[in-house]
C-alpha cells in the first residue's frame, strides 16, 4: 500500500502541529479529526489507528495522541456490514 507507519506519523504530527496552534484545544482536536476524515483515505486512517493500538502511539505528538484517542469514532472508517 506504500504508506508506512513512519510516513503516517510524520504527516499526522505535521497536521497536528498546524491545528494545535489554534486557541481552543477542544476545537483544534475536532478540526484535526475532521481533516483526517476528509483528506485521508480509509487505509491510511486504519493504519494510523493500528499503529496507535500496537505501540500506544509511539512517535505521535501529544496533541495527535489525544485527538486520536478522544475522537477515534470520528476518524475510524465506518465499516458497512
Secondary structure, DSSP 4 states (H G I P E B T S, - for coil): ----HHHHHHHHHHHHHHHHTSS-HHHHHHHHHHHHHHHS-HHHHHHHHHHHHHHSSTT--HHHHHHHHHTHHHHSPPP--
